Amino acid sequence: MRYLTRPTLLAAVLWAWGCGGNGARQTPEAGAINDAAPLPTNCPSRCQAKADACQAPPAVSGPLCTQLCALGLSEQQLSCFEAADCAALATLQQGGGVCGITSGQQDAGATPSADKGNIGGCPIPEKSLKVSFPYFYASSSNATLVEVAGLCEKNGEQGYTGATVLHALKDKTTSVKIESIAGLLHQIDFVLAQQEVSALVAISTQTGIPTAALQKGKRMIVSVTKSTTALDPLPTGVTPDVFLPSSTSEPGFVRFSSQSKPDLEAVLSQLSNGIRLETRMKPFSGSGAQYTYQLKVKKSYPRLEVLGIQRQ
């Protein structure tokens, strides 16, 4: 498989927005723009705040906001952009309408994106991909594994029909301490949640997969398929376990348990440097794929880190 460089997200988004001249047109939808209204002067800071919330890389968000604001966004356009979810960027990439604006003629000098070029072709063109798959994506707030699936050949173009983006595991622990049950069993719990990955724009930029395909491919992890093992030595009798949350609204746990409280006190001390765990999990999808997660749990924040995910 060969991978070619795709035009930057910046060029794609600027082309898709098509604000101002060069063929941009207003659409008669809710929130239509009043051209007589004064333009906001704080567009750059507001645009950057939105880009940061969507975890767009600085190399993209800085130039993007500079050039978008130079187009003269109205207050209604800017407010609409702030209120839109991050998936709206996928619509813009593909030339769709957002906030009363649709793209018309391409801006002079702009280069069409792979997203625009795949109309009538494969949902994920092979020529747009920048990395090999499965691809592990990690940032300060998201860690996930991204895959492409379903071979496609359409209108002379090769590619894939869809993508998979595993939900991110998130630590929700407020304190780390030993809990005792009737004095017979002792445990240390890390509260575990999972949520949809929010960094789809950044993942699209790094992988070349259109954001719309990533949006459709989000998968919840639903089960642990093997016992959790510790990659760092633990006191004899201490058992690590991962109990997945059953939904995005209910918590699960990473748990260390033992009948010996002194052994768990030793674990607490060891948590200062972190303890690495490995467990196999299965997502909610029809592929039957399983993934091995390497986790690191620590006493200090961030208490849970996903070090890596591999497909089995």
C-alpha positions as CSV (number, residue, x, y, z in Angstrom):
1,M,0.0,0.0,0.0
2,R,1.3,3.4,-0.8
3,Y,0.4,6.7,0.9
4,L,0.4,10.1,-0.7
5,T,0.4,13.4,1.0
6,R,-3.0,15.0,1.2
7,P,-3.5,18.8,1.1
8,T,-3.6,20.3,4.5
9,L,-6.8,20.6,6.5
10,L,-6.4,24.3,6.5
11,A,-6.7,24.6,2.7
12,A,-9.6,22.2,2.8
13,V,-11.5,24.1,5.4
14,L,-10.9,27.4,3.9
15,W,-12.1,26.1,0.6
16,A,-15.2,24.5,2.1
17,W,-16.1,27.6,4.1
18,G,-15.8,29.8,1.0
19,C,-16.8,32.9,3.0
20,G,-16.7,36.3,1.3
21,G,-15.9,36.6,-2.4
22,N,-14.8,34.2,-5.1
23,G,-18.2,32.6,-5.4
24,A,-19.4,32.2,-1.8
25,R,-23.1,32.4,-1.4
26,Q,-25.5,32.8,1.5
27,T,-28.1,30.1,2.1
28,P,-31.6,31.0,3.4
29,E,-31.4,28.9,6.5
30,A,-32.0,29.8,10.2
31,G,-29.5,32.4,11.4
32,A,-29.0,34.0,8.0
33,I,-26.4,36.7,8.1
34,N,-27.2,40.4,8.3
35,D,-24.5,42.1,6.2
36,A,-25.2,45.5,7.8
37,A,-24.3,44.3,11.3
38,P,-20.8,45.3,12.6
39,L,-18.1,42.7,12.4
40,P,-16.8,41.4,15.8
41,T,-13.3,42.5,16.7
42,N,-12.5,39.4,18.9
43,C,-12.8,36.8,16.2
44,P,-9.2,35.5,16.5
45,S,-9.5,34.7,20.2
46,R,-13.0,33.2,19.9
47,C,-12.0,31.1,16.9
48,Q,-8.9,29.8,18.7
49,A,-10.9,28.9,21.7
50,K,-13.2,26.8,19.5
51,A,-10.3,25.2,17.7
52,D,-8.7,24.3,21.1
53,A,-11.9,22.8,22.3
54,C,-12.0,20.6,19.2
55,Q,-8.3,19.8,19.8
56,A,-7.2,21.0,16.4
57,P,-3.4,21.0,16.2
58,P,-1.7,24.5,16.7
59,A,-0.2,24.2,13.2
60,V,-3.7,24.0,11.8
61,S,-5.7,26.2,14.2
62,G,-3.4,29.3,14.1
63,P,-3.4,29.8,10.4
64,L,-7.0,28.7,10.1
65,C,-8.3,31.3,12.5
66,T,-6.1,34.0,11.1
67,Q,-7.5,33.4,7.6
68,L,-11.1,32.8,8.6
69,C,-11.2,36.0,10.6
70,A,-9.6,37.9,7.7
71,L,-12.7,36.8,5.6
72,G,-14.8,39.1,7.8
73,L,-17.1,36.7,9.7
74,S,-20.2,38.4,11.1
75,E,-21.2,38.1,14.8
76,Q,-24.0,35.6,13.8
77,Q,-21.5,33.5,11.8
78,L,-19.0,33.5,14.6
79,S,-21.6,32.7,17.3
80,C,-23.0,29.8,15.1
81,F,-19.4,28.5,14.6
82,E,-18.8,28.5,18.4
83,A,-22.1,26.7,19.1
84,A,-21.5,24.0,16.4
85,D,-20.1,20.6,17.4
86,C,-16.7,19.6,16.2
87,A,-18.2,17.3,13.6
88,A,-19.3,20.5,11.7
89,L,-15.7,20.7,10.5
90,A,-16.3,17.6,8.5
91,T,-19.2,19.2,6.8
92,L,-17.0,22.2,5.9
93,Q,-14.3,19.9,4.6
94,Q,-16.8,18.3,2.3
95,G,-18.2,21.6,1.0
96,G,-21.5,21.4,2.9
97,G,-23.4,24.2,4.5
98,V,-22.7,25.4,8.0
99,C,-24.0,28.5,9.8
100,G,-25.8,29.9,6.7
101,I,-22.8,29.6,4.4
102,T,-22.0,27.0,1.7
103,S,-18.9,26.9,-0.6
104,G,-19.2,28.1,-4.2
105,Q,-16.2,28.5,-6.5
106,Q,-12.9,27.5,-5.1
107,D,-10.7,30.3,-3.8
108,A,-7.9,31.3,-6.1
109,G,-4.8,29.3,-5.3
110,A,-6.6,26.9,-2.9
111,T,-6.2,23.1,-3.5
112,P,-9.2,20.7,-3.3
113,S,-9.0,18.3,-0.4
114,A,-9.3,14.5,-0.6
115,D,-12.6,14.8,1.2
116,K,-14.1,16.9,-1.7
117,G,-12.4,14.7,-4.2
118,N,-14.0,11.4,-2.9
119,I,-17.5,12.4,-4.0
120,G,-18.6,9.5,-6.3
121,G,-15.6,7.5,-5.1
122,C,-14.6,5.6,-2.0
123,P,-15.5,7.1,1.4
124,I,-11.9,6.8,2.4
125,P,-9.6,7.1,-0.7
126,E,-6.3,5.2,-0.4
127,K,-4.4,8.1,-1.9
128,S,-5.4,10.4,1.0
129,L,-4.0,8.2,3.8
130,K,-0.9,9.3,5.5
131,V,-0.1,6.5,8.0
132,S,-0.3,2.7,8.2
133,F,-3.1,1.0,10.1
134,P,-4.0,0.1,12.8
135,Y,-2.9,3.5,14.1
136,F,-2.5,4.4,17.8
137,Y,-3.4,8.0,18.5
138,A,-2.6,9.6,21.8
139,S,-2.9,13.1,23.2
140,S,-3.3,14.6,26.7
141,S,-7.0,13.8,26.7
142,N,-7.6,11.1,24.1
143,A,-6.0,7.8,23.4
144,T,-7.5,5.5,20.8
145,L,-6.8,3.1,18.1
146,V,-7.9,3.9,14.5
147,E,-8.5,1.4,11.8
148,V,-9.8,1.4,8.2
149,A,-11.9,-1.5,6.9
150,G,-13.9,-2.7,3.9
151,L,-11.9,-2.6,0.6
152,C,-13.4,-0.3,-2.0
153,E,-12.8,0.2,-5.7
154,K,-15.1,2.8,-7.3
155,N,-14.8,5.0,-10.3
156,G,-11.2,3.9,-10.8
157,E,-10.3,4.8,-7.2
158,Q,-9.2,2.4,-4.5
159,G,-9.8,2.8,-0.8
160,Y,-11.9,1.8,2.1
161,T,-15.6,1.9,3.1
162,G,-15.3,2.8,6.8
163,A,-13.2,3.4,9.9
164,T,-13.2,2.4,13.5
165,V,-12.3,4.8,16.4
166,L,-12.3,3.1,19.8
167,H,-13.8,5.1,22.7
168,A,-11.3,6.8,25.1
169,L,-10.9,5.4,28.6
170,K,-11.0,8.3,31.1
171,D,-9.9,8.4,34.7
172,K,-12.6,9.8,37.1
173,T,-10.9,9.0,40.4
174,T,-11.1,11.6,43.1
175,S,-8.9,9.9,45.7
176,V,-6.7,6.8,45.9
177,K,-7.0,4.9,49.1
178,I,-7.4,1.4,50.6
179,E,-11.0,0.3,51.1
180,S,-11.8,-2.6,53.4
181,I,-14.8,-5.0,53.2
182,A,-15.6,-6.6,56.5
183,G,-11.9,-6.6,57.3
184,L,-11.5,-9.6,55.0
185,L,-10.9,-8.1,51.6
186,H,-9.0,-4.9,50.8
187,Q,-9.0,-3.0,47.5
188,I,-7.8,0.1,45.8
189,D,-10.1,1.4,43.1
190,F,-9.5,3.8,40.1
191,V,-12.9,5.0,38.7
192,L,-12.9,4.4,35.0
193,A,-15.2,5.9,32.4
194,Q,-15.3,5.8,28.6
195,Q,-16.4,8.5,26.2
196,E,-16.4,9.3,22.5
197,V,-13.1,10.6,21.2
198,S,-13.4,14.4,20.7
199,A,-10.2,14.9,18.7
200,L,-11.6,13.8,15.3
201,V,-10.2,16.8,13.5
202,A,-6.7,16.2,14.8
203,I,-7.0,12.5,14.0
204,S,-8.2,13.3,10.5
205,T,-5.2,15.6,10.0
206,Q,-2.7,13.0,11.1
207,T,-4.2,10.0,9.3
208,G,-5.9,11.4,6.2
209,I,-9.3,9.7,7.0
210,P,-12.2,12.1,6.4
211,T,-13.7,13.4,9.7
212,A,-17.1,12.2,8.6
213,A,-15.9,8.6,8.3
214,L,-14.3,8.9,11.8
215,Q,-17.6,10.2,13.2
216,K,-19.5,7.2,11.9
217,G,-16.9,4.7,13.1
218,K,-16.8,5.4,16.8
219,R,-17.0,2.2,18.9
220,M,-17.7,1.6,22.6
221,I,-15.5,-1.0,24.4
222,V,-18.0,-3.5,25.9
223,S,-16.0,-6.3,27.5
224,V,-12.7,-7.5,28.9
225,T,-11.8,-10.8,27.3
226,K,-8.8,-11.9,29.4
227,S,-7.6,-11.5,33.0
228,T,-5.6,-8.4,33.6
229,T,-1.9,-8.9,34.2
230,A,0.7,-6.6,35.8
231,L,3.8,-5.8,33.8
232,D,5.5,-4.6,36.9
233,P,6.0,-6.9,39.9
234,L,3.2,-6.8,42.6
235,P,3.3,-8.3,46.1
236,T,2.1,-11.9,46.2
237,G,-1.6,-12.2,46.6
238,V,-2.4,-8.8,45.0
239,T,-4.8,-9.2,42.0
240,P,-5.3,-6.5,39.3
241,D,-8.6,-6.3,37.5
242,V,-10.3,-4.1,34.9
243,F,-14.1,-3.8,35.0
244,L,-15.3,-1.8,32.1
245,P,-18.1,0.8,32.4
246,S,-21.3,-0.6,30.8
247,S,-22.1,2.7,29.2
248,T,-20.8,6.2,28.8
249,S,-22.8,7.3,31.8
250,E,-21.9,4.5,34.3
251,P,-18.4,4.0,35.7
252,G,-16.1,1.0,35.8
253,F,-13.0,0.3,37.8
254,V,-9.3,-0.5,37.6
255,R,-8.9,-2.4,40.9
256,F,-6.1,-3.9,43.0
257,S,-7.4,-6.3,45.6
258,S,-5.9,-8.5,48.3
259,Q,-6.7,-10.2,51.6
260,S,-3.6,-8.6,53.0
261,K,-3.8,-4.9,53.8
262,P,0.0,-4.5,54.2
263,D,0.4,-5.8,50.7
264,L,-1.9,-3.1,49.4
265,E,0.0,-0.5,51.4
266,A,3.0,-1.6,49.5
267,V,1.0,-1.2,46.2
268,L,0.1,2.4,47.3
269,S,3.8,3.1,47.7
270,Q,4.5,1.6,44.3
271,L,1.8,3.7,42.7
272,S,4.0,6.8,43.2
273,N,6.0,5.7,40.1
274,G,3.1,3.9,38.4
275,I,2.1,0.3,37.7
276,R,1.7,-0.9,34.2
277,L,-1.2,-3.3,33.4
278,E,-2.2,-5.2,30.3
279,T,-5.7,-6.4,29.4
280,R,-7.6,-7.5,26.3
281,M,-10.8,-5.8,25.4
282,K,-13.5,-6.1,22.7
283,P,-15.4,-3.3,21.1
284,F,-19.1,-3.1,20.2
285,S,-18.8,-3.9,16.5
286,G,-19.5,-6.8,14.1
287,S,-15.8,-7.5,13.3
288,G,-15.1,-9.5,16.4
289,A,-11.8,-7.7,16.8
290,Q,-10.0,-7.7,20.1
291,Y,-7.5,-5.2,21.4
292,T,-4.7,-5.4,23.9
293,Y,-4.5,-2.3,26.1
294,Q,-1.4,-1.3,28.1
295,L,-2.4,1.0,31.0
296,K,-0.5,2.8,33.6
297,V,-2.0,3.7,36.9
298,K,-0.5,6.2,39.3
299,K,-1.3,7.9,42.6
300,S,-0.9,11.4,41.2
301,Y,-2.8,13.0,38.3
302,P,-3.2,12.0,35.6
303,R,-3.9,8.7,37.4
304,L,-4.7,6.6,34.4
305,E,-2.8,6.6,31.1
306,V,-3.3,4.5,28.0
307,L,0.3,3.6,26.9
308,G,-0.7,1.7,23.9
309,I,-3.4,-0.3,22.1
310,Q,-2.7,-3.2,19.7
311,R,-5.2,-5.2,17.5
312,Q,-5.1,-8.9,18.0
